[in-house]
């Protein structure tokens, strides 16, 4: 248990859990911005948590049927 007034930031975890699904989004420099550069590299600047609510779908089962001409008699 923490004492009142204890600094909570000392144990704060940075970023989100590594086991979460991640989408890598690259923010690219324009060709103009890269003119004269010896090299380019990527640096993580931000993480966002995106919530996607449960998705439902209806499964429709369709059965193929055959129609035959009725025999006279």
C-alpha positions as CSV (number, residue, x, y, z in Angstrom):
1,X,0.0,0.0,0.0
2,X,1.3,3.5,-0.8
3,X,1.7,6.2,1.8
4,X,-0.2,9.4,1.2
5,X,1.7,11.8,-0.9
6,X,4.1,9.2,-2.2
7,X,5.3,9.9,-5.7
8,X,3.3,7.8,-8.1
9,X,5.3,8.7,-11.2
10,X,8.4,6.8,-10.0
11,X,6.7,3.4,-10.8
12,X,4.7,4.5,-13.9
13,X,5.0,2.2,-16.8
14,X,5.8,4.0,-20.1
15,X,3.8,3.0,-23.2
16,X,1.3,0.3,-23.6
17,X,1.7,-3.4,-23.0
18,X,3.9,-5.1,-25.6
19,X,1.3,-7.9,-26.1
20,X,-1.3,-5.6,-27.6
21,X,-1.8,-5.7,-31.4
22,X,0.2,-2.8,-32.9
23,X,-0.1,-1.0,-36.2
24,X,3.0,0.7,-37.4
25,X,2.3,4.1,-39.0
26,X,5.1,5.9,-40.7
27,X,5.1,9.7,-40.9
28,X,7.2,10.3,-44.0
29,X,9.3,13.4,-44.8
30,X,8.7,15.0,-48.2
31,X,11.4,14.8,-50.8
32,X,11.9,18.5,-50.2
33,X,12.6,17.9,-46.5
34,X,15.2,15.2,-47.3
35,X,17.2,17.3,-49.8
36,X,20.9,17.3,-48.6
37,X,20.4,14.7,-45.8
38,X,23.1,12.0,-45.5
39,X,20.5,9.5,-44.2
40,X,17.0,9.2,-42.7
41,X,15.7,7.2,-39.8
42,X,12.5,6.7,-37.9
43,X,11.9,7.6,-34.2
44,X,8.7,6.7,-32.3
45,X,7.0,10.0,-31.4
46,X,3.6,8.8,-30.2
47,X,1.4,5.9,-29.1
48,X,-2.3,5.9,-29.1
49,X,-4.7,3.3,-27.8
50,X,-7.6,2.7,-30.3
51,X,-10.7,1.1,-28.9
52,X,-12.7,-0.9,-31.4
53,X,-16.0,-2.1,-29.8
54,X,-17.1,-5.7,-30.3
55,X,-18.3,-6.4,-33.8
56,X,-21.3,-8.5,-34.6
57,X,-22.3,-10.1,-37.9
58,X,-25.2,-12.1,-39.0
59,X,-24.5,-15.5,-40.6
60,X,-27.1,-16.2,-43.2
61,X,-27.3,-19.9,-44.2
62,X,-28.7,-20.3,-47.7
63,X,-29.6,-23.8,-49.0
64,X,-29.6,-24.5,-52.7
65,X,-32.9,-26.1,-53.9
66,X,-33.7,-27.7,-57.2
67,X,-37.0,-27.3,-59.1
68,X,-38.2,-30.2,-61.3
69,X,-41.0,-30.2,-63.8
70,X,-44.1,-32.0,-62.5
71,X,-44.9,-35.2,-64.4
72,X,-48.4,-35.5,-65.9
73,X,-50.6,-38.1,-64.6
